[in-house]
Each structure stands twice: as structure tokens, then as C-alpha cells.
Amino acid sequence: MAALLLLLFSAGVLLPSIEAQEAYSKLPDKYRKGVDLALQQLNSHSGVQHHYLFFKSLLKSDIEPGFDVSYIYHNFYLKATKCVKGTVDARNCKFRDDRPLIDCAICYKTFAGKIEKEPKPYVHCLHKPALTEDMKTTRVDHCNTMSYQSGDATILASKGSK
């Protein structure tokens, strides 16, 4: 009986991190690349001590004007785990419930499935309690401006030949 209880307890403890990994793996590749970019930037900060995992998406959108170009916007949560920063295999990393979620918004342009360097990808991540409504509005405004001021050529601007 004790072994069964231990097994059930272990499954319950590991289940949230497994669910998070499943949520991440179910993201379309174009959104996963943005989550990876946000995690890379988060891990570059010296004050970050824990390993973070994708927790869930809040809002996803993309504009596909054609020519294999997409403008991606993704708002999501990252959650701290009990693993230390830099953990390579996060399968056994359990979520911490004593740390606030990190709310991230990211927007970027892709061409042929790869994130372009121009316009520079915008990544804004902040602990959820510190995020204000003004900050949320600023994020969306920045991303909307980015997608409409890219200066990309369109089919209407091209000259045909006879």
C-alpha cells in the first residue's frame, strides 16, 4: 500500500512539468522559436537562478503577408522550476509554486521559418505582479508598429516585364 501511495504521489508531482513539456511540444514551430528566444534572453540575466519552462500561451497571432514571411506575436507564461539555471535535461524539473509567473510578450518576423534579425525581435518578459496595463498596451503597440513598418517590398510595388 505504501508503495502505491508513493507511486501516486510521484506521478502527481511530476505531472505538471510533463504537462508543460507537452504544451511546449504542441506549439507550432514558429511559436516555439520565440519561446526559445525569450528563455535564452531570460537565462542571460545574472540574477536568474532557476531553470524556467514554458507554462502556457495567453495569446498567439500571426500575419502572413506572403512570400514565406510571417509576423508573429505570442504572449505566454514561463514558470520557475526547482532545477538550477542551465539544466540541460528538464524532464525531472518540478515547478516551483513559491515564485511568480513570468509574463512574456514577443514579436518577430520570420522568413522561410527562421527568425529574421531585422526588424529586431522584441522580447519583453516581466514577473506577472509587476506587469501593468500600460506595459501590456505598450507591448502590443510596439509589435503592431513593427509589422507595418518593415519596409518590405510587396507585389504591388514590383515592376513586371512584358
DSSP file (Angstrom, degrees, kcal/mol; ACC not computed):
  #  RESIDUE AA STRUCTURE BP1 BP2  ACC     N-H-->O    O-->H-N    N-H-->O    O-->H-N    TCO  KAPPA ALPHA  PHI   PSI    X-CA   Y-CA   Z-CA
    1    1 A M     >        0   0    0      0, 0.0     4,-2.2     0, 0.0     5,-0.2   0.000 360.0 360.0 360.0 -42.1    0.0    0.0    0.0
    2    2 A A  H  >  +     0   0    0      1,-0.2     4,-2.4     2,-0.2     5,-0.2   0.886 360.0  52.9 -63.1 -38.6    2.8    2.4    0.9
    3    3 A A  H  > S+     0   0    0      2,-0.2     4,-2.3     1,-0.2    -1,-0.2   0.897 108.5  50.1 -64.4 -39.6    4.5    1.7   -2.5
    4    4 A L  H  > S+     0   0    0      2,-0.2     4,-2.6     1,-0.2    -2,-0.2   0.908 110.9  48.9 -64.7 -42.9    1.2    2.5   -4.3
    5    5 A L  H  X S+     0   0    0     -4,-2.2     4,-2.6     2,-0.2    -2,-0.2   0.901 111.1  50.4 -63.3 -40.8    0.9    5.8   -2.4
    6    6 A L  H  X S+     0   0    0     -4,-2.4     4,-2.6     2,-0.2    -2,-0.2   0.915 110.9  49.3 -62.5 -43.0    4.5    6.7   -3.2
    7    7 A L  H  X S+     0   0    0     -4,-2.3     4,-2.4     2,-0.2    -2,-0.2   0.928 112.7  46.6 -62.5 -46.4    3.9    5.9   -6.9
    8    8 A L  H  X S+     0   0    0     -4,-2.6     4,-2.2     2,-0.2    -2,-0.2   0.905 112.9  49.5 -63.9 -41.8    0.7    8.1   -7.0
    9    9 A F  H  X S+     0   0    0     -4,-2.6     4,-1.9     2,-0.2    -2,-0.2   0.925 111.1  49.6 -62.5 -44.8    2.5   10.9   -5.2
   10   10 A S  H  X S+     0   0    0     -4,-2.6     4,-2.2     1,-0.2     5,-0.2   0.908 110.6  50.0 -61.4 -43.1    5.4   10.8   -7.6
   11   11 A A  H  X S+     0   0    0     -4,-2.4     4,-1.7     1,-0.2    -1,-0.2   0.901 110.7  50.1 -62.9 -40.6    3.1   10.8  -10.6
   12   12 A G  H  < S+     0   0    0     -4,-2.2    -1,-0.2     1,-0.2    -2,-0.2   0.835 111.5  48.1 -67.0 -33.4    1.3   13.8   -9.2
   13   13 A V  H  < S+     0   0    0     -4,-1.9     4,-0.4     1,-0.2    82,-0.3   0.883 117.1  40.7 -75.0 -39.2    4.5   15.7   -8.5
   14   14 A L  H  X S+     0   0    0     -4,-2.2     4,-1.9     1,-0.2     3,-0.3   0.719  96.0  82.3 -81.9 -21.4    5.9   15.1  -12.0
   15   15 A L  H  X S+     0   0    0     -4,-1.7     4,-2.8     1,-0.2     5,-0.2   0.880  85.9  53.9 -55.8 -46.6    2.7   15.6  -13.9
   16   16 A P  H  > S+     0   0    0      0, 0.0     4,-2.1     0, 0.0    -1,-0.2   0.904 110.7  45.4 -59.2 -41.4    2.8   19.4  -14.0
   17   17 A S  H  > S+     0   0    0     -4,-0.4     4,-2.1    -3,-0.3    -2,-0.2   0.862 113.4  50.8 -71.0 -32.3    6.3   19.5  -15.6
   18   18 A I  H  X S+     0   0    0     -4,-1.9     4,-2.2     2,-0.2    -1,-0.2   0.914 110.0  50.2 -66.6 -42.0    5.3   16.8  -18.1
   19   19 A E  H  X S+     0   0    0     -4,-2.8     4,-2.6     1,-0.2    -2,-0.2   0.892 109.8  50.9 -61.9 -39.5    2.2   18.8  -19.0
   20   20 A A  H  X S+     0   0    0     -4,-2.1     4,-2.5     2,-0.2    -1,-0.2   0.910 109.6  49.4 -64.9 -41.9    4.3   21.9  -19.5
   21   21 A Q  H  X S+     0   0    0     -4,-2.1     4,-2.6     1,-0.2    -1,-0.2   0.882 111.8  49.4 -65.1 -36.5    6.7   20.0  -21.8
   22   22 A E  H  X S+     0   0    0     -4,-2.2     4,-1.8     2,-0.2    -2,-0.2   0.912 109.4  51.5 -66.6 -41.9    3.7   18.6  -23.7
   23   23 A A  H  X S+     0   0    0     -4,-2.6     4,-0.6     1,-0.2    -2,-0.2   0.914 112.7  46.3 -60.2 -42.9    2.2   22.2  -24.0
   24   24 A Y  H >< S+     0   0    0     -4,-2.5     3,-1.1    30,-0.2    -2,-0.2   0.928 112.1  49.5 -64.4 -45.9    5.6   23.4  -25.4
   25   25 A S  H 3< S+     0   0    0     -4,-2.6    -1,-0.2     1,-0.3    -2,-0.2   0.757 107.1  56.3 -69.3 -22.2    5.9   20.5  -27.8
   26   26 A K  H 3< S+     0   0    0     -4,-1.8    -1,-0.3    -5,-0.1    -2,-0.2   0.612  84.5 103.9 -83.1 -12.1    2.4   21.1  -29.1
   27   27 A L  S << S-     0   0    0     -3,-1.1     5,-0.0    -4,-0.6    -3,-0.0  -0.440  85.9-104.4 -65.0 140.4    3.2   24.7  -30.0
   28   28 A P    >>  -     0   0    0      0, 0.0     4,-2.1     0, 0.0     3,-1.5  -0.368  34.4-110.1 -59.6 149.2    3.7   25.2  -33.7
   29   29 A D  H 3> S+     0   0    0      1,-0.3     4,-2.2     2,-0.2     5,-0.2   0.830 116.2  61.5 -53.5 -38.3    7.4   25.6  -34.5
   30   30 A K  H 3> S+     0   0    0      1,-0.2     4,-0.5     2,-0.2    -1,-0.3   0.815 110.9  40.2 -63.5 -28.7    7.0   29.3  -35.4
   31   31 A Y  H <> S+     0   0    0     -3,-1.5     4,-2.0     2,-0.2    -1,-0.2   0.816 109.6  58.6 -85.8 -34.3    5.9   30.0  -31.8
   32   32 A R  H  X S+     0   0    0     -4,-2.1     4,-2.6     1,-0.2    -2,-0.2   0.884 100.6  57.5 -61.3 -38.1    8.4   27.6  -30.2
   33   33 A K  H  X S+     0   0    0     -4,-2.2     4,-1.8     1,-0.2    -1,-0.2   0.875 106.9  48.5 -61.3 -37.0   11.2   29.5  -31.7
   34   34 A G  H  X S+     0   0    0     -4,-0.5     4,-2.4    -3,-0.2    -1,-0.2   0.891 109.5  51.1 -69.7 -40.2   10.0   32.7  -29.9
   35   35 A V  H  X S+     0   0    0     -4,-2.0     4,-2.6     1,-0.2    -2,-0.2   0.920 110.0  51.1 -61.7 -42.8    9.7   30.9  -26.6
   36   36 A D  H  X S+     0   0    0     -4,-2.6     4,-2.3     1,-0.2    -1,-0.2   0.896 109.1  50.7 -60.9 -40.6   13.3   29.6  -27.0
   37   37 A L  H  X S+     0   0    0     -4,-1.8     4,-2.2     2,-0.2    -1,-0.2   0.911 110.9  48.3 -64.4 -42.4   14.4   33.2  -27.8
   38   38 A A  H  X S+     0   0    0     -4,-2.4     4,-2.7     2,-0.2    -2,-0.2   0.916 112.2  48.8 -64.2 -42.9   12.7   34.5  -24.6
   39   39 A L  H  X S+     0   0    0     -4,-2.6     4,-2.6     2,-0.2    -2,-0.2   0.886 109.5  53.2 -64.2 -38.0   14.2   31.7  -22.5
   40   40 A Q  H  X S+     0   0    0     -4,-2.3     4,-0.8    -5,-0.2    -1,-0.2   0.929 112.2  44.0 -62.0 -45.3   17.7   32.5  -24.0
   41   41 A Q  H  < S+     0   0    0     -4,-2.2     3,-0.5     2,-0.2     4,-0.5   0.901 113.1  51.6 -67.3 -40.1   17.4   36.1  -23.0
   42   42 A L  H >< S+     0   0    0     -4,-2.7     3,-1.3     1,-0.2     6,-0.2   0.926 109.3  50.1 -61.2 -44.5   16.0   35.3  -19.6
   43   43 A N  H 3< S+     0   0    0     -4,-2.6    -1,-0.2     1,-0.3    -2,-0.2   0.671  98.7  67.6 -70.1 -16.3   18.9   32.9  -18.9
   44   44 A S  T 3< S+     0   0    0     -4,-0.8     2,-0.4    -3,-0.5    -1,-0.3   0.653  80.2  95.3 -78.0 -13.7   21.4   35.5  -19.9
   45   45 A H  S X  S-     0   0    0     -3,-1.3     3,-1.2    -4,-0.5    -3,-0.0  -0.640  71.5-144.7 -80.1 131.0   20.5   37.6  -16.9
   46   46 A S  T 3  S+     0   0    0     -2,-0.4    -1,-0.1     1,-0.2    -3,-0.0   0.765  95.4  62.7 -67.1 -25.6   22.8   37.0  -13.9
   47   47 A G  T 3  S+     0   0    0      2,-0.0     2,-0.5    -3,-0.0    -1,-0.2   0.643  80.1  96.2 -76.1 -13.7   20.0   37.5  -11.4
   48   48 A V    <   +     0   0    0     -3,-1.2    37,-0.0    -6,-0.2     3,-0.0  -0.671  42.3 165.9 -80.5 123.2   18.1   34.5  -12.7
   49   49 A Q        +     0   0    0     -2,-0.5    36,-2.1    35,-0.1     2,-0.2   0.604  50.4  68.0-112.2 -17.6   18.9   31.4  -10.6
   50   50 A H  E    S-A   84   0A   0     34,-0.3     2,-0.4    36,-0.0    34,-0.2  -0.671  81.1-110.6-107.8 159.6   16.3   28.9  -11.6
   51   51 A H  E     -     0   0A   0     32,-2.6    30,-2.2    -2,-0.2     2,-0.3  -0.733  36.8-152.7 -82.8 133.0   15.5   26.9  -14.7
   52   52 A Y  E     -A   80   0A   0     -2,-0.4     2,-0.3    28,-0.2    28,-0.2  -0.823   9.0-164.2-110.0 149.1   12.3   28.2  -16.3
   53   53 A L  E     -A   79   0A   0     26,-2.2    26,-2.6    -2,-0.3     2,-0.1  -0.937  34.2 -95.0-126.8 152.3    9.9   26.2  -18.5
   54   54 A F  E     +A   78   0A   0     -2,-0.3    24,-0.2    24,-0.2   -30,-0.2  -0.450  41.2 179.6 -59.0 134.4    7.1   27.3  -20.9
   55   55 A F  E     -     0   0A   0     22,-2.9     2,-0.3     1,-0.3    23,-0.2   0.817  50.9 -34.5-108.1 -56.5    3.9   27.2  -18.9
   56   56 A K  E     -A   77   0A   0     21,-1.0    21,-2.8   -33,-0.0    -1,-0.3  -0.973  50.9-108.2-166.9 155.9    1.1   28.3  -21.2
   57   57 A S  E     -A   76   0A   0     -2,-0.3    19,-0.3    19,-0.2     3,-0.1  -0.652  21.0-179.5 -85.2 141.3    0.1   30.6  -24.0
   58   58 A L  E    S+     0   0A   0     17,-3.5     2,-0.3     1,-0.4    18,-0.2   0.748  73.6   0.3-102.8 -42.2   -2.2   33.5  -23.4
   59   59 A L  E     -A   75   0A   0     16,-2.0    16,-3.1     2,-0.0     2,-0.4  -0.977  59.9-176.9-152.4 133.8   -2.4   34.9  -26.9
   60   60 A K  E     +A   74   0A   0     -2,-0.3     2,-0.3    14,-0.2    14,-0.2  -0.998  13.1 159.2-130.9 136.1   -1.0   33.9  -30.3
   61   61 A S  E     -A   73   0A   0     12,-2.6    12,-2.8    -2,-0.4     2,-0.3  -0.992  12.2-173.9-151.0 153.9   -1.3   35.6  -33.6
   62   62 A D  E     -A   72   0A   0     -2,-0.3     2,-0.5    10,-0.2    10,-0.2  -0.994  13.4-151.7-148.5 145.9    0.4   35.8  -36.9
   63   63 A I  E     -A   71   0A   0      8,-2.3     8,-2.7    -2,-0.3     3,-0.1  -0.969   8.7-167.3-114.1 129.0    0.2   37.8  -40.0
   64   64 A E  E     +     0   0A   0     -2,-0.5     6,-0.2     6,-0.2     3,-0.1  -0.832  11.0 174.5-119.2  91.6    1.3   36.1  -43.2
   65   65 A P  E     -     0   0A   0      0, 0.0     2,-0.2     0, 0.0    -1,-0.1   0.589  52.7-102.9 -74.8  -7.5    1.6   38.8  -46.0
   66   66 A G  E >  S+A   69   0A   0      3,-0.8     3,-1.4    -3,-0.1    -3,-0.0  -0.575  92.1  87.8 116.9 178.7    3.0   36.3  -48.4
   67   67 A F  T 3  S-     0   0    0      1,-0.3    45,-0.1    -2,-0.2     3,-0.1   0.794 120.3 -64.8  58.1  32.4    6.4   35.3  -49.9
   68   68 A D  T 3  S+     0   0    0      1,-0.2    44,-2.4    43,-0.1    45,-0.5   0.739 103.6 133.6  65.3  25.5    7.0   32.9  -47.0
   69   69 A V  E <   +AB  66 111A   0     -3,-1.4    -3,-0.8    42,-0.2     2,-0.3  -0.861  30.3 179.1-106.7 140.4    7.1   35.9  -44.5
   70   70 A S  E     - B   0 110A   0     40,-2.1    40,-3.1    -2,-0.4     2,-0.5  -0.995  21.8-149.4-138.1 146.1    5.2   35.9  -41.2
   71   71 A Y  E     -AB  63 109A   0     -8,-2.7    -8,-2.3    -2,-0.3     2,-0.4  -0.980  25.9-160.6-111.7 121.3    4.9   38.4  -38.3
   72   72 A I  E     -AB  62 108A   0     36,-3.0    36,-1.7    -2,-0.5     2,-0.4  -0.841  16.6-177.3-110.7 137.2    4.4   36.5  -35.0
   73   73 A Y  E     +AB  61 107A   0    -12,-2.8   -12,-2.6    -2,-0.4     2,-0.4  -1.000  10.9 173.4-127.7 131.6    3.1   37.8  -31.7
   74   74 A H  E     -AB  60 106A   0     32,-2.4    32,-2.1    -2,-0.4     2,-0.5  -0.970  14.5-170.7-143.2 123.5    3.0   35.5  -28.7
   75   75 A N  E     +AB  59 105A   0    -16,-3.1   -17,-3.5    -2,-0.4   -16,-2.0  -0.968  29.8 147.8-112.2 125.4    2.1   36.3  -25.1
   76   76 A F  E     -AB  57 104A   0     28,-2.5    28,-3.3    -2,-0.5     2,-0.4  -0.940  41.8-109.9-152.4 167.7    2.8   33.4  -22.7
   77   77 A Y  E     -AB  56 103A   0    -21,-2.8   -22,-2.9    -2,-0.3   -21,-1.0  -0.855  17.7-161.5-106.1 142.5    3.9   32.5  -19.2
   78   78 A L  E     -AB  54 102A   0     24,-2.5    24,-2.6    -2,-0.4     2,-0.4  -0.912  13.1-156.0-111.3 147.9    7.2   31.0  -18.1
   79   79 A K  E     -A   53   0A   0    -26,-2.6   -26,-2.2    -2,-0.4    22,-0.1  -0.987  15.8-118.0-130.6 137.5    7.3   29.2  -14.7
   80   80 A A  E     -A   52   0A   0     -2,-0.4    16,-2.6    20,-0.3     2,-0.2  -0.353  28.2-157.4 -68.6 148.0   10.3   28.6  -12.4
   81   81 A T  E     -E   95   0B   0    -30,-2.2    14,-0.2     2,-0.3   -30,-0.2  -0.681  31.3-108.7-116.1 175.3   11.3   25.1  -11.6
   82   82 A K  E    S+     0   0A   0     12,-2.5     2,-0.2    -2,-0.2    13,-0.1   0.477  91.1  98.2 -82.9  -2.3   13.3   23.6   -8.8
   83   83 A C  E    S-     0   0A   0     11,-0.3   -32,-2.6   -32,-0.3    -2,-0.3  -0.531  81.3-107.5 -83.5 153.9   16.2   23.0  -11.1
   84   84 A V  E >   -A   50   0A   0    -34,-0.2     3,-1.5    -2,-0.2   -34,-0.3  -0.424  45.1 -83.5 -78.1 155.6   19.1   25.4  -11.3
   85   85 A K  T 3  S+     0   0    0    -36,-2.1   -34,-0.2     1,-0.2    -1,-0.1  -0.294 116.4  35.3 -55.6 137.8   19.6   27.7  -14.3
   86   86 A G  T 3  S+     0   0    0      1,-0.3    -1,-0.2   -36,-0.1     2,-0.1   0.423  74.7 157.1  96.1  -0.7   21.4   25.9  -17.1
   87   87 A T    <   -     0   0    0     -3,-1.5    -1,-0.3     1,-0.2     3,-0.2  -0.392  25.0-164.8 -59.0 128.3   19.8   22.5  -16.6
   88   88 A V  S    S+     0   0    0      1,-0.2     2,-0.9    -2,-0.1    -1,-0.2   0.923  77.0  45.5 -84.4 -48.5   20.0   20.6  -19.9
   89   89 A D        +     0   0    0      1,-0.1     3,-0.5     2,-0.0    -1,-0.2  -0.840  63.5 174.1-101.6 102.6   17.5   17.8  -19.3
   90   90 A A    >   +     0   0    0     -2,-0.9     3,-1.6     1,-0.2    -1,-0.1   0.283  46.5 107.4 -93.5  10.7   14.4   19.4  -17.8
   91   91 A R  T 3  S+     0   0    0      1,-0.3    -1,-0.2   -70,-0.0   -70,-0.1   0.818  87.1  39.4 -60.1 -31.0   12.2   16.3  -17.8
   92   92 A N  T 3  S+     0   0    0     -3,-0.5     2,-0.6     2,-0.1    -1,-0.3   0.272  85.7 120.2-102.8  11.3   12.5   15.9  -14.0
   93   93 A C    <   -     0   0    0     -3,-1.6     2,-0.3   -76,-0.1    -3,-0.0  -0.665  51.8-152.4 -80.0 120.0   12.3   19.6  -13.2
   94   94 A K        -     0   0    0     -2,-0.6   -12,-2.5     1,-0.1   -11,-0.3  -0.694  21.1-106.8 -92.1 144.0    9.3   20.2  -10.9
   95   95 A F  B     -E   81   0B   0     -2,-0.3     2,-0.4   -82,-0.3   -14,-0.3  -0.384  26.1-131.8 -67.4 145.0    7.5   23.6  -10.9
   96   96 A R        -     0   0    0    -16,-2.6     3,-0.3     1,-0.1   -16,-0.2  -0.822  14.0-167.8 -93.5 136.3    8.0   25.9   -8.0
   97   97 A D  S    S+     0   0    0     -2,-0.4    -1,-0.1     1,-0.2   -16,-0.0   0.389  79.7  70.8-101.9   2.0    4.8   27.4   -6.6
   98   98 A D  S    S+     0   0    0      2,-0.1    -1,-0.2   -18,-0.1    -2,-0.0   0.313  87.9  72.5-100.3   8.6    6.6   29.9   -4.5
   99   99 A R  S    S-     0   0    0     -3,-0.3   -19,-0.1   -19,-0.1     2,-0.1  -0.945  85.2-112.3-121.7 143.7    7.8   32.1   -7.4
  100  100 A P        -     0   0    0      0, 0.0   -20,-0.3     0, 0.0    -2,-0.1  -0.365  37.1-102.8 -71.4 153.8    5.6   34.4   -9.5
  101  101 A L        -     0   0    0    -22,-0.1    27,-3.0    26,-0.1     2,-0.6  -0.348  29.3-126.1 -66.4 154.8    5.0   33.5  -13.2
  102  102 A I  E     -BC  78 127A   0    -24,-2.6   -24,-2.5    25,-0.3     2,-0.6  -0.945  18.3-149.3-105.5 123.1    6.9   35.5  -15.8
  103  103 A D  E     -BC  77 126A   0     23,-2.9    23,-2.0    -2,-0.6     2,-0.4  -0.822  19.5-172.6 -93.9 120.8    4.7   37.1  -18.4
  104  104 A C  E     -BC  76 125A   0    -28,-3.3   -28,-2.5    -2,-0.6     2,-0.4  -0.914  15.4-174.1-118.0 141.6    6.4   37.3  -21.8
  105  105 A A  E     +BC  75 124A   0     19,-2.3    19,-2.5    -2,-0.4     2,-0.4  -0.999  14.5 174.8-128.7 133.3    5.3   39.0  -25.0
  106  106 A I  E     -BC  74 123A   0    -32,-2.1   -32,-2.4    -2,-0.4     2,-0.4  -0.997  10.4-178.6-140.2 141.3    7.4   38.6  -28.0
  107  107 A C  E     +BC  73 122A   0     15,-2.2    15,-2.8    -2,-0.4     2,-0.3  -0.998  14.9 151.4-140.4 145.3    7.0   39.6  -31.7
  108  108 A Y  E     -B   72   0A   0    -36,-1.7   -36,-3.0    -2,-0.4     2,-0.4  -0.982  39.1-110.4-163.4 163.7    9.3   38.9  -34.6
  109  109 A K  E     -B   71   0A   0     10,-0.5     7,-3.2     7,-0.3     2,-0.4  -0.864  28.5-163.0-104.4 137.5    9.4   38.5  -38.3
  110  110 A T  E     -BD  70 115A   0    -40,-3.1   -40,-2.1    -2,-0.4     2,-0.4  -0.930   7.5-168.3-118.5 148.1   10.2   35.1  -39.9
  111  111 A F  E >  S-BD  69 114A   0      3,-2.5     3,-1.8    -2,-0.4   -42,-0.2  -0.990  80.9 -10.0-131.8 125.5   11.3   34.3  -43.4
  112  112 A A  T 3  S-     0   0    0    -44,-2.4   -43,-0.1    -2,-0.4     3,-0.1   0.846 131.6 -54.9  53.8  36.8   11.2   30.7  -44.6
  113  113 A G  T 3  S+     0   0    0    -45,-0.5     2,-0.4     1,-0.2    -1,-0.3   0.459 115.4 110.3  82.7   0.8   10.6   29.6  -41.0
  114  114 A K  E <  S-D  111   0A   0     -3,-1.8    -3,-2.5   -81,-0.0     2,-0.3  -0.888  74.3-110.1-113.4 142.5   13.6   31.4  -39.5
  115  115 A I  E     -D  110   0A   0     -2,-0.4    -5,-0.3    -5,-0.2     2,-0.2  -0.515  35.6-135.2 -69.3 128.4   13.6   34.5  -37.2
  116  116 A E        -     0   0    0     -7,-3.2    -7,-0.3    -2,-0.3    -1,-0.1  -0.520   5.4-138.2 -82.8 151.4   14.9   37.5  -39.1
  117  117 A K  S    S+     0   0    0     -2,-0.2    -1,-0.1     1,-0.2    -2,-0.0   0.749  78.6  86.1 -79.4 -24.9   17.4   39.9  -37.5
  118  118 A E  S    S+     0   0    0      1,-0.2    -1,-0.2     2,-0.1     2,-0.1  -0.993  85.4  32.2-126.9 133.0   15.6   42.9  -38.9
  119  119 A P  S    S-     0   0    0      0, 0.0   -10,-0.5     0, 0.0    -1,-0.2   0.633 111.5-114.9 -64.2 150.0   13.4   44.2  -37.6
  120  120 A K        -     0   0    0     -2,-0.1    -2,-0.1     1,-0.1    -3,-0.1  -0.292  33.0-105.6 -58.2 129.8   15.0   43.2  -34.4
  121  121 A P        -     0   0    0      0, 0.0     2,-0.6     0, 0.0   -13,-0.2  -0.288  31.1-135.5 -57.0 139.9   12.8   40.7  -32.4
  122  122 A Y  E     +C  107   0A   0    -15,-2.8   -15,-2.2    -3,-0.1     2,-0.4  -0.890  25.5 178.3-103.1 122.2   11.0   42.3  -29.5
  123  123 A V  E     +C  106   0A   0     -2,-0.6     2,-0.4   -17,-0.2   -17,-0.2  -0.990   4.6 173.7-126.7 123.5   11.1   40.4  -26.2
  124  124 A H  E     +C  105   0A   0    -19,-2.5   -19,-2.3    -2,-0.4     2,-0.4  -0.933   5.7 168.9-133.3 110.0    9.5   41.7  -23.1
  125  125 A C  E     +C  104   0A   0     -2,-0.4     2,-0.3   -21,-0.2   -21,-0.2  -0.971   4.5 161.6-123.9 136.0    9.4   39.4  -20.0
  126  126 A L  E     -C  103   0A   0    -23,-2.0   -23,-2.9    -2,-0.4     5,-0.1  -0.996  48.2 -90.5-151.7 145.1    8.4   40.6  -16.5
  127  127 A H  E >>  -C  102   0A   0     -2,-0.3     3,-1.6   -25,-0.2     4,-0.7  -0.383  46.2-120.1 -56.8 134.8    7.3   39.0  -13.3
  128  128 A K  G >4 S+     0   0    0    -27,-3.0     3,-1.2     1,-0.3    -1,-0.1   0.822 107.7  57.3 -52.7 -41.9    3.5   38.9  -13.5
  129  129 A P  G 34 S+     0   0    0      0, 0.0    -1,-0.3     0, 0.0    -2,-0.1   0.805 107.0  50.2 -63.4 -24.7    2.8   41.0  -10.4
  130  130 A A  G <4 S+     0   0    0     -3,-1.6     2,-0.4     2,-0.1    -2,-0.2   0.588  85.6 105.4 -87.9 -10.4    4.9   43.9  -11.8
  131  131 A L    <<  -     0   0    0     -3,-1.2     2,-0.2    -4,-0.7    -5,-0.0  -0.576  54.7-163.1 -77.5 125.2    3.2   44.0  -15.2
  132  132 A T     >  -     0   0    0     -2,-0.4     4,-1.9     1,-0.1     5,-0.1  -0.601  32.5-112.4-102.9 165.9    0.8   47.0  -15.6
  133  133 A E  H  > S+     0   0    0      1,-0.2     4,-2.3     2,-0.2     5,-0.2   0.874 118.9  56.2 -63.2 -37.8   -1.9   47.5  -18.1
  134  134 A D  H  > S+     0   0    0      1,-0.2     4,-2.5     2,-0.2    -1,-0.2   0.900 106.1  50.4 -60.9 -40.7    0.1   50.4  -19.6
  135  135 A M  H  > S+     0   0    0      2,-0.2     4,-2.3     1,-0.2    -1,-0.2   0.904 109.1  51.2 -64.0 -41.0    3.0   47.9  -20.2
  136  136 A K  H  X S+     0   0    0     -4,-1.9     4,-2.0     2,-0.2    -2,-0.2   0.920 111.6  47.4 -61.6 -43.4    0.6   45.5  -21.9
  137  137 A T  H  X S+     0   0    0     -4,-2.3     4,-2.7     1,-0.2    -2,-0.2   0.905 110.2  52.6 -64.3 -42.2   -0.6   48.2  -24.2
  138  138 A T  H  X S+     0   0    0     -4,-2.5     4,-2.6     1,-0.2    -1,-0.2   0.893 107.4  52.9 -61.6 -40.5    2.9   49.3  -25.0
  139  139 A R  H  X S+     0   0    0     -4,-2.3     4,-2.3     2,-0.2    -1,-0.2   0.955 112.1  43.5 -57.7 -52.3    3.9   45.8  -25.9
  140  140 A V  H  X S+     0   0    0     -4,-2.0     4,-2.6     1,-0.2     5,-0.2   0.914 113.7  51.1 -63.7 -43.6    1.0   45.4  -28.4
  141  141 A D  H  X S+     0   0    0     -4,-2.7     4,-2.3     1,-0.2    -1,-0.2   0.915 109.8  50.6 -59.9 -43.5    1.6   48.9  -29.8
  142  142 A H  H  X S+     0   0    0     -4,-2.6     4,-2.2     1,-0.2    -1,-0.2   0.925 112.6  45.8 -60.5 -45.0    5.3   48.1  -30.4
  143  143 A C  H  X S+     0   0    0     -4,-2.3     4,-1.9     2,-0.2    -1,-0.2   0.880 111.1  51.7 -69.2 -37.6    4.5   44.9  -32.2
  144  144 A N  H  X S+     0   0    0     -4,-2.6     4,-1.1     1,-0.2    -1,-0.2   0.907 111.4  48.1 -64.1 -40.8    1.8   46.4  -34.3
  145  145 A T  H  X S+     0   0    0     -4,-2.3     4,-1.2    -5,-0.2     3,-0.3   0.903 108.7  54.9 -64.7 -41.6    4.2   49.2  -35.4
  146  146 A M  H  < S+     0   0    0     -4,-2.2     3,-0.4     1,-0.2    -1,-0.2   0.903 107.2  48.9 -59.8 -42.8    6.9   46.7  -36.1
  147  147 A S  H  < S+     0   0    0     -4,-1.9     3,-0.4     1,-0.2    -1,-0.2   0.763 115.3  43.2 -74.1 -23.1    4.8   44.6  -38.5
  148  148 A Y  H  < S+     0   0    0     -4,-1.1    -1,-0.2    -3,-0.3     3,-0.2   0.552 112.3  51.0 -99.7  -7.2    3.6   47.6  -40.5
  149  149 A Q     <  +     0   0    0     -4,-1.2    -1,-0.2    -3,-0.4    -2,-0.1  -0.040  70.0 114.8-115.9  31.3    6.9   49.5  -40.8
  150  150 A S        -     0   0    0     -3,-0.4    -1,-0.1     1,-0.1     3,-0.1   0.777  68.7-139.8 -75.0 -24.2    9.0   46.7  -42.1
  151  151 A G        +     0   0    0      1,-0.2     2,-0.1    -3,-0.2    -1,-0.1   0.642  43.0 160.0  76.2  11.9    9.6   48.3  -45.5
  152  152 A D        -     0   0    0      1,-0.1    -1,-0.2     0, 0.0     2,-0.1  -0.393  44.2-110.3 -68.7 145.3    9.3   45.0  -47.3
  153  153 A A        -     0   0    0     -3,-0.1     2,-0.3    -2,-0.1    -1,-0.1  -0.446  33.8-155.0 -69.9 147.2    8.5   45.1  -50.9
  154  154 A T    >>  -     0   0    0     -2,-0.1     3,-0.9     1,-0.1     4,-0.6  -0.766  30.9-105.4-118.8 169.8    5.1   43.9  -51.9
  155  155 A I  G >4 S+     0   0    0     -2,-0.3     3,-0.6     1,-0.3    -1,-0.1   0.816 119.9  58.7 -63.0 -30.6    3.8   42.5  -55.2
  156  156 A L  G 34 S+     0   0    0      1,-0.2    -1,-0.3     3,-0.0    -3,-0.0   0.749 103.9  51.5 -71.8 -22.7    2.1   45.8  -55.9
  157  157 A A  G <4 S+     0   0    0     -3,-0.9    -1,-0.2     2,-0.1    -2,-0.2   0.554  91.3  96.5 -89.8  -8.7    5.4   47.7  -55.8
  158  158 A S  S << S-     0   0    0     -3,-0.6     2,-0.5    -4,-0.6    -3,-0.0  -0.522  71.1-130.6 -84.5 151.6    7.2   45.3  -58.2
  159  159 A K        -     0   0    0     -2,-0.2     2,-0.1     0, 0.0    -2,-0.1  -0.869  19.7-145.6-102.2 128.6    7.5   46.1  -61.9
  160  160 A G        -     0   0    0     -2,-0.5     2,-0.4     2,-0.0     0, 0.0  -0.417   7.5-135.8 -85.8 165.5    6.5   43.5  -64.3
  161  161 A S              0   0    0     -2,-0.1    -1,-0.0     1,-0.1     0, 0.0  -0.948 360.0 360.0-122.8 146.8    8.2   42.8  -67.7
  162  162 A K              0   0    0     -2,-0.4    -1,-0.1     0, 0.0    -2,-0.0   0.423 360.0 360.0 -96.8 360.0    6.4   42.1  -71.0
